[in-house]
Amino acid sequence: MSNIILHHYPLSPFAEKVRLIFGFKKMQWQSVIIPMYMPKPDVIALTGGHRRTPLMQVGADIYCDTALISDVLEQMTPTPTLYPEAVKGAARIVAQWADTSVFPVAMAYNFQPSGAAHVLAEWNPEDIKVFVQDRASMRGGAPRMPAADAEGMYRSYLRRLANMLDHHPFLMGDAPSIADFSVYHPTWYTLRKVAPLAGIFDATPNVRAWIERMEKFGHGTHTEISSTQSLEIAKQATPVDVSKEPFIDLHGIALGSKVVITAESFGLEPTHGELMAATRTRITVRRHDDRAGTVHVHFPRVGFIMKKDES
């Protein structure tokens, strides 16, 4: 499994979700540290446009979005499972709620002025300005939620999580599931990266204890490589053949057509490519870059929009 490459940076909550899954499954992986904000030329060479962190590379195959990355890791290493049979549907629903509802609320709470000052204490003013502008761009210019509203929602979410943990060590029962890893990453950020605001867990001590329990999985075993090395790995590899995968056409767009893929929300940079596969759960496009060679970029159906490329 050492051919797995995670493109990430240490402060990325969503990357922490994947790093912890590596630990849970005791996997080996390679680490490429990428910039926290644009420009990200080596990332764009691989994806063609998509820039959300993290992305996972296996040879010339690039997997976007942690929901899809989690599924791919499950296929690679099925045991221990992220999707216990008795709760796999509910676990996915809780995971999606965590990634789309809990995460933005938690980060709005974490980045209120006192939290931002703590996280960015050692940054120079120009870098802070660029970072703030970058995140506003990712939100499509929408303002960040006011801190008071974020705190009220976050406290409500933490109470719901506490209720789920009243009778079990993990959210869905006695074993961890994808729900735990998806809820973990924004709460981990509060507890470990924004210490002045971690008092929010005082009212839900079992949530704090659960975060500490999750942390013990660690991050698996990894080695560091450069982004230049990862591009060369992609260039020397051949993407996985997806031509035999069942084609589920919901758009009236034929295989081989030029398409554009964008996120449903947050980080709307488009990826242009040739449609190679559309299954129940994912869409695959082929694209070429002078440095990365020919790659397949994979997106989950949930959370992404595909259109015919009219450009």
C-alpha positions as CSV (number, residue, x, y, z in Angstrom):
1,M,0.0,0.0,0.0
2,S,3.1,2.3,0.0
3,N,1.9,3.5,-3.5
4,I,-0.8,5.6,-1.9
5,I,0.1,9.2,-2.0
6,L,-1.8,11.8,0.1
7,H,-1.6,15.4,-1.0
8,H,-2.3,17.4,2.2
9,Y,-1.1,19.8,4.8
10,P,-0.9,19.3,8.6
11,L,-3.6,21.8,9.5
12,S,-6.2,20.4,7.1
13,P,-9.2,18.9,9.0
14,F,-10.4,16.8,6.1
15,A,-6.8,15.5,5.6
16,E,-6.8,14.5,9.3
17,K,-9.9,12.4,8.6
18,V,-8.0,10.4,6.0
19,R,-4.8,10.3,8.1
20,L,-6.8,8.8,10.9
21,I,-8.3,6.2,8.6
22,F,-4.8,5.2,7.6
23,G,-4.1,4.6,11.3
24,F,-7.3,2.7,11.8
25,K,-6.6,0.4,8.9
26,K,-2.8,0.3,9.7
27,M,-1.9,1.4,6.2
28,Q,1.3,2.6,4.7
29,W,1.3,5.7,2.6
30,Q,3.4,8.5,1.1
31,S,3.0,12.2,2.1
32,V,3.2,15.2,-0.2
33,I,2.8,18.5,1.7
34,I,0.9,21.1,-0.5
35,P,0.2,24.8,0.0
36,M,-2.6,25.8,2.3
37,Y,-3.9,28.3,-0.3
38,M,-3.6,29.1,-4.0
39,P,-1.6,29.0,-6.2
40,K,-1.2,25.2,-6.1
41,P,0.3,24.5,-9.5
42,D,1.3,20.9,-8.8
43,V,-2.2,20.0,-7.4
44,I,-3.8,21.6,-10.5
45,A,-1.4,19.6,-12.8
46,L,-3.0,16.4,-11.3
47,T,-6.6,17.4,-11.0
48,G,-7.0,20.0,-13.8
49,G,-8.8,22.5,-11.5
50,H,-10.2,20.9,-8.3
51,R,-8.2,22.2,-5.4
52,R,-9.8,21.1,-2.2
53,T,-7.5,19.3,0.3
54,P,-6.8,16.4,0.5
55,L,-6.6,14.5,-2.7
56,M,-5.3,10.9,-3.0
57,Q,-3.0,9.7,-5.8
58,V,-2.4,6.0,-6.8
59,G,-0.1,6.1,-9.8
60,A,-2.0,8.0,-12.5
61,D,-5.4,7.9,-10.7
62,I,-6.4,10.9,-8.7
63,Y,-9.2,10.6,-6.2
64,C,-11.0,13.8,-5.0
65,D,-13.2,14.3,-1.9
66,T,-12.8,12.3,1.3
67,A,-16.0,10.4,0.8
68,L,-14.7,8.8,-2.3
69,I,-11.2,8.4,-0.8
70,S,-12.7,6.6,2.2
71,D,-14.5,4.2,-0.2
72,V,-11.3,3.5,-2.1
73,L,-9.4,2.8,1.1
74,E,-12.1,0.4,2.1
75,Q,-11.7,-1.5,-1.1
76,M,-8.0,-1.6,-0.7
77,T,-8.1,-2.7,3.0
78,P,-11.5,-4.0,3.9
79,T,-10.7,-4.9,7.5
80,P,-11.3,-3.3,9.8
81,T,-14.3,-1.9,8.0
82,L,-15.5,1.7,7.9
83,Y,-19.0,0.5,7.1
84,P,-20.2,-2.1,9.6
85,E,-23.0,-4.1,7.9
86,A,-25.8,-3.3,10.5
87,V,-25.3,0.5,10.4
88,K,-23.6,1.2,7.0
89,G,-26.5,3.3,5.7
90,A,-27.0,5.3,8.8
91,A,-23.2,5.7,9.2
92,R,-23.0,7.3,5.7
93,I,-25.9,9.6,6.5
94,V,-24.2,10.8,9.7
95,A,-20.9,11.2,7.9
96,Q,-22.5,13.4,5.2
97,W,-24.2,15.5,7.9
98,A,-20.8,15.9,9.6
99,D,-18.9,16.9,6.4
100,T,-21.6,19.3,5.1
101,S,-23.2,20.7,8.3
102,V,-21.0,20.2,11.3
103,F,-17.8,21.1,9.6
104,P,-18.7,24.6,8.4
105,V,-20.3,25.4,11.7
106,A,-17.3,24.2,13.7
107,M,-14.8,26.1,11.5
108,A,-16.9,29.3,11.8
109,Y,-16.6,28.8,15.5
110,N,-12.9,27.9,15.4
111,F,-12.1,31.0,13.3
112,Q,-13.8,33.6,15.3
113,P,-11.3,36.4,16.0
114,S,-9.8,34.8,19.1
115,G,-9.5,31.4,17.5
116,A,-8.0,32.8,14.3
117,A,-5.5,34.8,16.3
118,H,-4.4,31.6,18.0
119,V,-4.1,29.5,14.9
120,L,-2.4,32.2,12.8
121,A,-0.3,33.6,15.7
122,E,3.0,33.0,13.9
123,W,1.9,34.0,10.4
124,N,3.0,37.3,8.9
125,P,0.2,39.8,8.0
126,E,0.5,39.4,4.2
127,D,0.1,35.6,4.5
128,I,-3.0,36.0,6.7
129,K,-4.5,38.4,4.2
130,V,-4.0,36.0,1.3
131,F,-5.3,33.0,3.3
132,V,-8.5,34.9,4.3
133,Q,-9.1,36.0,0.7
134,D,-8.5,32.4,-0.5
135,R,-11.1,31.0,1.9
136,A,-13.6,33.7,0.9
137,S,-13.1,32.7,-2.7
138,M,-13.7,29.1,-1.9
139,R,-17.0,30.1,-0.3
140,G,-18.0,31.9,-3.5
141,G,-17.7,35.2,-1.7
142,A,-20.4,34.2,0.9
143,P,-19.6,35.7,4.4
144,R,-18.5,33.3,7.2
145,M,-21.2,32.5,9.7
146,P,-21.2,34.9,12.7
147,A,-19.4,33.5,15.7
148,A,-22.4,33.7,18.0
149,D,-24.6,31.7,15.6
150,A,-21.9,29.2,15.0
151,E,-21.4,28.6,18.7
152,G,-25.1,28.1,19.3
153,M,-25.3,25.5,16.4
154,Y,-22.0,23.8,17.4
155,R,-23.2,23.4,21.0
156,S,-26.4,21.8,19.7
157,Y,-24.5,19.5,17.4
158,L,-22.2,18.5,20.3
159,R,-25.2,17.6,22.5
160,R,-26.6,15.4,19.8
161,L,-23.2,13.6,19.5
162,A,-23.1,13.3,23.3
163,N,-26.5,11.5,23.2
164,M,-25.1,9.1,20.6
165,L,-22.2,8.3,22.8
166,D,-24.2,7.9,26.0
167,H,-24.4,4.1,25.7
168,H,-21.6,3.2,23.2
169,P,-17.9,4.0,22.8
170,F,-18.4,5.1,19.2
171,L,-21.2,7.0,17.4
172,M,-22.9,4.0,15.8
173,G,-22.2,1.4,18.4
174,D,-19.3,-0.6,19.7
175,A,-17.1,-0.3,16.6
176,P,-15.9,2.8,14.7
177,S,-17.5,3.7,11.4
178,I,-17.2,6.3,8.7
179,A,-19.4,8.4,10.9
180,D,-16.8,8.6,13.6
181,F,-14.0,9.7,11.2
182,S,-16.2,12.4,9.6
183,V,-17.3,13.9,12.9
184,Y,-13.8,13.6,14.3
185,H,-12.0,16.0,12.1
186,P,-13.8,19.3,12.8
187,T,-14.0,18.5,16.6
188,W,-10.3,17.5,16.6
189,Y,-9.5,20.9,15.2
190,T,-11.3,22.6,18.0
191,L,-9.7,20.5,20.7
192,R,-6.1,20.3,19.4
193,K,-5.6,23.4,17.2
194,V,-7.8,26.1,18.9
195,A,-7.1,25.5,22.6
196,P,-8.6,28.8,23.8
197,L,-12.0,27.7,22.4
198,A,-11.8,24.0,23.5
199,G,-13.9,24.8,26.6
200,I,-17.0,24.2,24.4
201,F,-16.5,20.5,25.2
202,D,-16.9,21.1,29.0
203,A,-20.6,20.5,28.7
204,T,-20.2,17.3,26.7
205,P,-17.2,15.5,28.4
206,N,-18.0,12.2,26.6
207,V,-17.4,13.9,23.3
208,R,-14.0,15.0,24.5
209,A,-13.3,11.5,25.7
210,W,-14.4,10.1,22.3
211,I,-12.0,12.4,20.4
212,E,-9.2,11.2,22.7
213,R,-10.2,7.6,22.0
214,M,-10.2,8.2,18.3
215,E,-6.8,9.9,18.3
216,K,-5.2,6.6,19.5
217,F,-5.6,5.1,16.0
218,G,-2.7,7.3,14.9
219,H,-1.8,7.9,11.2
220,G,-0.4,4.6,10.0
221,T,3.1,4.6,8.6
222,H,4.2,7.1,6.0
223,T,7.2,8.4,4.2
224,E,7.7,11.9,2.7
225,I,8.1,12.6,-1.0
226,S,8.1,15.8,-3.0
227,S,5.3,17.0,-5.2
228,T,7.7,16.8,-8.1
229,Q,8.3,13.1,-7.4
230,S,4.5,12.6,-7.3
231,L,4.1,14.2,-10.7
232,E,6.8,11.9,-12.1
233,I,5.1,8.9,-10.6
234,A,1.8,9.9,-12.3
235,K,3.6,10.5,-15.6
236,Q,5.3,7.1,-15.6
237,A,2.0,5.2,-14.7
238,T,-1.0,4.2,-16.6
239,P,-4.5,4.9,-15.2
240,V,-6.7,2.0,-14.2
241,D,-8.8,0.7,-17.0
242,V,-12.4,1.8,-16.3
243,S,-13.9,0.8,-19.6
244,K,-15.6,-2.3,-18.2
245,E,-17.4,-0.5,-15.4
246,P,-21.2,-0.3,-15.9
247,F,-22.1,3.1,-17.5
248,I,-25.1,4.7,-15.8
249,D,-26.1,7.7,-17.9
250,L,-28.1,10.2,-16.0
251,H,-27.1,13.2,-18.0
252,G,-27.5,12.2,-21.6
253,I,-23.8,12.7,-22.1
254,A,-22.0,9.9,-23.9
255,L,-18.7,8.3,-22.8
256,G,-15.8,10.1,-24.5
257,S,-17.6,13.5,-24.4
258,K,-15.8,16.5,-23.1
259,V,-17.3,17.4,-19.7
260,V,-16.7,19.8,-16.8
261,I,-17.0,18.7,-13.1
262,T,-17.5,21.2,-10.3
263,A,-18.2,20.9,-6.6
264,E,-21.8,21.5,-5.6
265,S,-20.5,24.0,-3.0
266,F,-17.2,25.3,-1.6
267,G,-14.2,25.2,-3.9
268,L,-15.9,25.7,-7.2
269,E,-12.9,25.5,-9.5
270,P,-13.8,23.3,-12.5
271,T,-12.1,20.2,-13.8
272,H,-12.3,19.7,-17.6
273,G,-11.8,16.3,-19.2
274,E,-13.0,13.4,-21.2
275,L,-15.8,11.3,-19.6
276,M,-14.4,7.8,-19.1
277,A,-16.9,6.3,-16.6
278,A,-20.1,7.1,-14.7
279,T,-21.1,4.5,-12.2
280,R,-23.6,4.5,-9.4
281,T,-21.2,6.2,-7.1
282,R,-18.5,8.0,-9.1
283,I,-17.5,9.9,-12.3
284,T,-14.1,9.5,-13.9
285,V,-12.6,11.9,-16.4
286,R,-9.4,11.6,-18.4
287,R,-7.1,14.6,-18.9
288,H,-3.5,15.3,-19.9
289,D,-0.9,17.5,-18.4
290,D,2.7,18.0,-19.7
291,R,4.1,17.3,-16.2
292,A,1.7,14.7,-14.9
293,G,1.0,12.9,-18.2
294,T,-2.4,11.3,-18.8
295,V,-4.4,10.8,-15.6
296,H,-7.8,9.7,-14.5
297,V,-9.5,12.1,-12.0
298,H,-12.3,10.5,-10.0
299,F,-15.1,12.3,-8.3
300,P,-18.0,11.0,-6.2
301,R,-21.6,11.5,-7.5
302,V,-22.7,13.0,-4.2
303,G,-21.5,16.6,-3.9
304,F,-20.4,17.2,-7.5
305,I,-22.1,18.4,-10.7
306,M,-21.3,17.3,-14.3
307,K,-22.1,19.2,-17.4
308,K,-21.2,18.9,-21.0
309,D,-18.1,21.1,-21.8
310,E,-19.3,23.7,-24.3
311,S,-16.0,25.7,-24.2
